Amino acid sequence: MDSKQVEARATELFRGGLHCAEAVLQAVMEGQGRTGVSPRAATAFGGGIGRSKTGPCGALSGGLIALGLVLGRDRPDRAKWDAAAALAAALQDWFAAEFGGPRCGAVLERLGPQERDAECIRLAGRTAGRVHALLESAATGHP
């Protein structure tokens, strides 16, 4: 899958009933060829953590979970932590530039009124595509 396909898959999953964090996580993992990863790992993050809208956007959280699952470490390993942290920071910077910050409530205010979560669906798709692109660039060594 390429980034556009991952973006489309996240959109499809969101429209099919998953929420932002679940859809991003599932689409990215599929795009990375990782099977057996459940979107349930992201369920508590939807709506800014527990629907509070006070925490980070669920799409961003789902992307960060995906980064950790792909690049994370199972034992102390500074290089793996550095690599994952660099991509997490890049994702957060991109997200803030695109959507005005990481907090769900602020993002929703900026997106404005929505019909059937249309803007959140687009945001989740774009975020999934960006996470996939970051992971692909890390795998090839090209920023």
C-alpha positions in Angstrom: 0.0 0.0 0.0 1.1 3.5 -0.6 0.2 6.6 1.5 -2.9 7.4 -0.6 -4.2 3.9 -0.2 -3.6 4.0 3.6 -5.5 7.4 3.6 -8.4 5.9 1.7 -8.4 2.8 4.0 -8.6 4.9 7.1 -11.5 6.9 5.6 -13.3 3.7 4.8 -12.8 2.3 8.3 -14.0 5.5 9.9 -17.1 5.6 7.7 -17.6 1.9 8.5 -17.9 2.6 12.3 -14.5 2.7 13.8 -13.5 6.1 15.4 -10.6 8.3 14.5 -7.9 6.6 16.6 -9.0 3.0 15.7 -9.3 3.8 12.0 -5.8 5.4 11.8 -4.2 2.6 13.7 -5.8 -0.2 11.7 -5.1 1.5 8.3 -1.5 2.2 9.1 -0.9 -1.4 10.4 -2.5 -2.8 7.2 -0.4 -0.5 5.1 2.7 -1.8 6.9 1.7 -5.4 6.2 1.2 -6.0 9.9 -1.7 -8.4 10.5 -3.2 -9.4 13.8 -3.1 -5.9 15.3 -6.4 -5.0 16.7 -7.8 -1.5 16.6 -8.9 -2.1 20.2 -5.5 -0.8 21.2 -6.7 2.6 20.3 -10.3 2.5 21.5 -9.8 4.5 24.7 -8.2 7.4 22.7 -11.2 8.3 20.5 -12.6 11.8 21.0 -9.5 13.2 22.7 -9.2 10.3 25.2 -12.4 8.9 26.5 -14.5 11.4 24.4 -13.3 14.1 26.8 -12.1 16.3 23.9 -9.5 17.6 26.3 -6.7 15.2 25.3 -4.9 14.8 22.1 -6.9 14.2 18.9 -7.7 10.5 18.5 -6.3 10.4 15.0 -2.9 11.7 16.3 -3.1 9.1 19.2 -3.8 6.3 16.8 -0.9 7.3 14.6 1.4 7.4 17.6 0.3 4.0 18.7 1.1 2.7 15.2 4.5 4.3 15.3 5.2 2.5 18.6 4.0 -0.8 17.4 6.2 -0.7 14.3 9.3 1.0 15.7 8.9 0.4 19.4 11.2 -1.5 21.7 10.7 -4.5 23.9 13.9 -4.0 25.9 16.2 -1.0 26.6 17.6 0.2 23.3 18.4 3.8 23.0 18.6 3.8 19.2 15.1 2.4 18.8 13.8 4.9 21.3 15.5 7.7 19.4 14.1 6.6 16.1 10.5 6.3 17.4 10.8 9.6 19.3 12.0 11.4 16.1 9.1 10.2 14.1 6.6 10.9 16.9 8.0 14.5 17.1 7.8 14.9 13.3 4.2 13.6 13.3 3.2 15.9 16.1 4.8 18.9 14.4 3.1 18.1 11.1 -0.3 17.6 12.8 0.0 20.9 14.7 0.9 22.8 11.4 -2.0 21.2 9.5 -4.7 21.3 12.2 -3.7 24.0 14.6 -2.5 21.9 17.5 -2.8 18.4 19.0 -5.8 18.9 21.4 -9.1 17.3 20.2 -11.4 20.2 21.3 -9.2 22.8 19.6 -9.0 20.8 16.4 -12.8 20.4 16.4 -13.3 24.1 16.8 -10.9 24.8 13.9 -12.7 22.3 11.7 -16.0 23.9 12.3 -19.5 22.3 11.9 -19.5 18.8 10.5 -22.1 16.7 8.9 -21.6 13.0 9.9 -18.0 13.7 11.0 -16.9 14.5 7.5 -14.0 16.7 8.5 -12.8 14.3 11.2 -12.9 11.5 8.6 -10.7 13.5 6.2 -8.4 14.4 9.1 -8.0 10.8 10.1 -7.3 9.7 6.5 -4.7 12.4 6.1 -3.1 11.5 9.4 -2.9 7.8 8.5 -1.4 8.6 5.2 1.2 10.8 6.9 2.1 8.1 9.5 2.5 5.6 6.7 4.8 8.0 4.7 6.9 8.6 7.8 7.3 4.9 8.4 8.2 4.3 4.8 10.8 7.1 4.8 12.3 5.6 8.0 12.5 2.2 6.4 14.3 3.5 3.3 16.4 6.0 5.2 15.1 8.9 3.2 13.4 11.8 5.1 
